[in-house]
Structures are given as structure tokens and as C-alpha cells.
Amino acid sequence: MARVEIVKRINDLEDQHCETCDRPKRKLSNYCATQCEVGKKIKVLGDHLLEKTNSERKKKAERVKKVSQAAVNVEVSKEKYLSLKELELSDYKIASKFGITPAKLSSYKKGWGLEGFSLKKGKKQEALSQEPNSSFQELKSKLSQIMDENESLKQEVETLRSKKVELLDQISSLRSDKESNTQKVANVKQQLAEEYEEEMAKVEGELQKYKELYKTLAAAFAAHLVHEPQ
């Protein structure tokens, strides 16, 4: 899995779960990494990302080392310098090929008796003198391109932030609706319970009246049977 994909998954998990977590105080503890299922996933992805980053750094260091070793293996000599100069390379580029600094190359040139050396005047000399300007223009163009890309990325980030704020507002609104509906249900339950109690009280009252009436009738009937002539 690419580093960008890992970062995207971590951000998605945080946006979907961590932003709405009801345990904000525990985000700084080990709760997320040991008890929360989402936190465990994020930890695994984070470890994988760190592993991948370290691996890429190691590979990059090895590539730089190989390039440096290749440069060191290039023979630094007057003849090699002159042959490279015939290719209209600047001292800066030749120093890079030798794997040394431009100052070190100048020291070598002084030892070779080539201090202030330049190619014959004409097309080669003109090309050599224009090379730094060409390199500068190339770097300037790349810098401008990078700045444009950076500005574009900033706009995308702002857009994503706005969407995130909108989603959080929607979540907050849904929470409020849920709480409101929960309260309404509780109120309805309370009202029904009260109405039920009232109805039960009425029924029990009526039942008590019937019981008393029954007792009265039973007593009257018994008295009637006692006084009835045999």
C-alpha cells in the first residue's frame, strides 16, 4: 500500500470516528490504541506508514551512497577535465561528475596550470557563458511551476476543510435532531403513563362503587330473606 493511501485511510478513519468520538479526553491516553477498535486500526496503519517511511529513507540513502561511490570512482585528472570541458560542461557540472566541490576543482585547476582556463572564443565560449543563464532560467521555471502546484494544493486543502466543516455541522444537526426526538419520545411516554394512571384510578373508583353497591344489595337481600314469612 502506498504512503498516500495509508495517510488517506488514517484521515478517513479520524474524520468518520475520532471527530465524533464521545471520549475526547481519552484521545491523549492509551485508550485509543488499546481499547478502541478504530484506534487499533489507526495504530496499525501508523506503524505501517512509519515502516514504509523508514524503508524508503533507507533505499534513498543507499541510492545516494551508490551515486556518491560512482562519482568518487571517476578519475580526477587534467585530461579528464579537458575532455569534459570539450563537451561544453560548466565547472560546476564537471565537479559533480568528479564527486567533488567546485572549490576543490578550482584547487585542482590551479595545480594543473589551468587557473582561469576557458575554451576558445566563438561558439563554444558563447555556449559556455550562456550555460549558467540557461540553468538559472530552468530553475526559475521549475520554481514557478512548483509555486503554481503549491497554490493549487492550498486551494484543494481549503475546499476539503470547508467540506469537513459542513459535514461536522450536519453531524451536529443530526445529533440535535436525535436528542430532540429522544426528548419528544420521553415526553409522550410520560404523558401516556400519566393518562394510564388516571384511567386506572377512574376504573378502580368505579369498581369500588360497584363493590359497595353489591355489598349493599347483598345485605338487603339477606335481610329480606330473614324477614320473609315461612
Sequence and secondary structure as in RCSB ss.txt:
>XXXX:A:sequence
MARVEIVKRINDLEDQHCETCDRPKRKLSNYCATQCEVGKKIKVLGDHLLEKTNSERKKKAERVKKVSQAAVNVE
VSKEKYLSLKELELSDYKIASKFGITPAKLSSYKKGWGLEGFSLKKGKKQEALSQEPNSSFQELKSKLSQIMDEN
ESLKQEVETLRSKKVELLDQISSLRSDKESNTQKVANVKQQLAEEYEEEMAKVEGELQKYKELYKTLAAAFAAHL
VHEPQ
>XXXX:A:secstr
  HHHHHHHHHHHHHHTGGG S GGGGGSSHHHHT HHHHHHHHHHHHHHHHHHHHHHHHHHHHHHHHHHHHTS 
  HHHHHHHHHTT  HHHHHHHHTS HHHHHHHHHHHT TT    TTHHHHHHHHHHHHHHHHHHHHHHHHHHHH
HHHHHHHHHHHHHHHHHHHHHHHHHHHHHHHHHHHHHHHHHHHHHHHHHHHHHHHHHHHHHHHHHHHHHHHHHHH
HHS  
